[in-house]
Amino acid sequence: MILKFMTFAAVSLLVTALIALGLIVSDRPKEFVQVDEAAGLNFESTLARGISTAPDQSGVTMGDGWNMPVR
């Protein structure tokens, strides 16, 4: 009975390890593209505004009645 359990555990670990290895190998990292070429987010204009020009906080009432401040 112990041999049967150890065989089952070994096979389970082997199958799990093979699936994990297959996922790791198949998901190669993508090549890095320059920020100018990528159509991503650009935060330069937001950072240039500075913190002093941030909008005022307004409250949103949560389900428990608490008024959470948000911008």
C-alpha positions, 0 to 999 in steps of 0.5 A: 500500500505504501509503495502504491501511494509513493508511486502515485505521488511520484507520477503526480509530481512528475506530471505537474513538473512537466506541465510547469516546464512546458508552460515556462518553455512555451512562454518566451519573453517578448523582445523589448521595443523602444518606448517611442515605437510602442503604442503604450501609455505615456506619463510624461505630460502627467508628470510635467503637470506636477502634484500641485495641479492635481484635481480636488478630492470628492467623496464616493459613498461605499456600501457600508456608508463610509465616504471614500475620497477619490480624485 
